[in-house]
């Protein structure tokens, strides 16, 4: 009789113990998911600055000629816009936990991970004026979005700044969205990258590309004309 009571007590204790462990795990997972949810507006997980309101989509063909540079420049700029465009397939996870799957046509989605943060270098000339970032995506998720950023890190590796944010919108599938800015590139003190955050696993969230519109400096070497030497040795 005592043995049966003892066995029953052990079973009850085990059930209670595992119930507590399960509840704690669920609470931890929920807390982590909530934390990830509030990270969407910042590439690094902490809101760093309020982004300006988006204006006209200057990277569209009918708007390119209308784009204006509102910040004084230290060097003259080209009057024709340039574009830096990468497919989603060149983006790399910033951590070893996140894994990606290729969906074709330059699009990728996350199959595992925690932060789901992806990165690629942004290589445009020093002194350029960046005016717009466009995110291309395939979003059929009703609960999550994709975020795109231009981010810069200081030379010492002690700080960063998100310059512009472009999220996916809706859940209708393929689309694009943009964020505009006016920023003069300084490659002496800063490193520039493109970020995308998928924010969840699964093929409902695919990042397909990022495009940066900018005005490059006018190179003095391009305007130099060399004449042949006449009458000399």
N, C-alpha and C positions, 0 to 999 in steps of 0.2 A: 504493500500500500504506500509506504513511504517512498519507495522507488518510483512508483507511478506519479506521485505528487512532484517528486524531484524532476522527473522527465518533463512533466507538464510545465513546470516553472521555467525550465531551460528553454523550451519551445517558445513560451510567451515572451521571455526575455529577448530571444533572438528576433522575434517578429517586431518587437518594439524598437530594438536596436537598428535593424535594417530600415524600418520606417523613418526613423530620425535621420539616418544617413541619406536616404532617398530625398526627403524633404529639403535637406541642406543642399544637395546637389542641384535640385530643381531651382531653389532660390538663387544659388550661385550662377547657374546658367541664365536665369532670367535677368539677374543683375548685369551679367556680362553683355547680354543682348541689348539691354536698355542703354548700357554705356556705349556700345557700338552705334546705337541709333542716334545718340546726340553728337557723335563724332562726324556725321556726314558733312557738316558745313566747314570742316577743317581737315586738311590733309594729314596732320599730325595727331589729331585727336583732341586738340585744345583750340578753342576759337581764338584767333589772334587779332582779327580786325574786322570791322564791318565793311562789306563789299559795296561798291557804288551801284546804283541802279543801272540796269542794262538799258542801252539806248537802241538806235537802229542797228540792224545786223550789217555792219559795214563790209563784211567779207562777201556779201552777195554782189554779183556783177553790176547790178544797177545802182549800187551804193558806193562802189570803190572810188569813183571819181569825186564823190561828195565828202569823203573822209577828210577831217581837218585835224591838224596837230595843235593842241591848245596850250602845251607847255613849251616855254622857250628852250631851244636846243643850243648846245655848245658847238655843234658841228652841223653843216647843212645836210638835209636829208633828201633822199630820192622823192620825186613827186608821184611815182608809181608804187603801189603797194607790193610787197613780197609776201610769200606764204611758206610756212614750215609745217609740213603735214606728215604724220606718221600713222600707220595702221595699229589697231589694238594688239596685234600679234607681236609687236616688238617691245611691248611693255613687260617689265620683269617684276616679280614680287619683291618687296623690300625685306621680307622675312622668309625663313626656311619652311615655315608651316604652311603657307599658302601655296596651293597647286592650281594650275590652269589647264584647261582643255581647249583645243582649237576647234572652232565651229565653221571654218571656211571663210573666204572673202575678207580675211584680215581681222575677224572677230574672235574673241576669247571669252570664256566664263570661268569662274572659280569652282573647283571641285572639293577643295578643303581649305581650311585656314581659320584665322581669327580676325585680323585687321583687314584683310583683302585689299591692302594698299599696293598699287603697282606704280612703277616709275620708269622714265626714260629721259635721257639727256635732252636739253633744249639748246641747240647750237645755232645761235644767230649772232651777227656782228655786234661788237661793242659799240655803244652809242646809238643803236637802233631804237626806234620808238615803237613799243608794242601797243596795239590798240584793240585787239580782240582775241579771245580764245573760243573755239567752237568744239563741242564734244559730239561725237557720232556714237550712237548706241542702238541696241535692240532690246527694249524693255517691255516685258509682258507681265511683270510682277505688280500685284495690286498693293503690296505692303512695303516694298523697298525701292530705292532709287540708286542710280549711279552718279558719282561726283567726279568732276574734272577740275584740275587746278593748274595754274602756273605758280611754282614755288621757287624761292631762292634761299640759299644757305650762305651765311657769312663765311669768310675765309678761315676763321679760327674754329669753325665747327661748333660754335656755342649758341647759335640762334638761327631762326628761319622766319620767313614771311610769305604768307599766301597772298599773291598779287591779285588774283581773280578767281572766281568760282563759277562753274557752269554745270548744273545738275541735269539729269534726265527728267523729263516731265511726262506724266500719264503712264499708261500701260498698254499702248496700242501697237507696240512692236518697234520697227525701225524708225529712227528719227534723229534729230539733232537739236541742240540748244547752245546758247552762247552767253558769254559775259564780256563786257567791254571795259576798257581801262585806258589810261595814258601813262606809260612807264618807260623811262629811258634806261636802257640796258647798261649795266656796269659790271663787266667781267673781271675787273681788277680786284674788287672787294667781294664779289658774290659769284656763286655757282647757281646756274638756272636749270630747273628740271620740269618735266611734265608729270603730273600725278593723276591717277584714276583710282577711285575706290568702288569696288563692286558691291560691298556692304552685305553680301549674302552669297551662299553657294547656289549653284543650279543654273540651267540654261535660260531661265527667265530673265537674267541680267547679263547682257553681253556688251562689252565695250569694243567698238569697232574702229575708232580713230580719234585723233585730236589734231586740230589745225590752229596755227597761230598766224595772225595777220600783223605785219609790222612794216615800218618804213626804215630802210637801211641808210647808213651814212653815204654821202657821195665821196667816193674814193678819189684822192688827188692823183693817184697814179693812172687812173683810167682816163683822165682828161689831159694827160701830158702827151704832147706830140713830139716825136723824135725825127729830125731831118738828117739826111746823109751828109757827111763831111765832103765838101767840094774843094778840090785844089790842094789837098794836103796828103801827107803820107801817113 
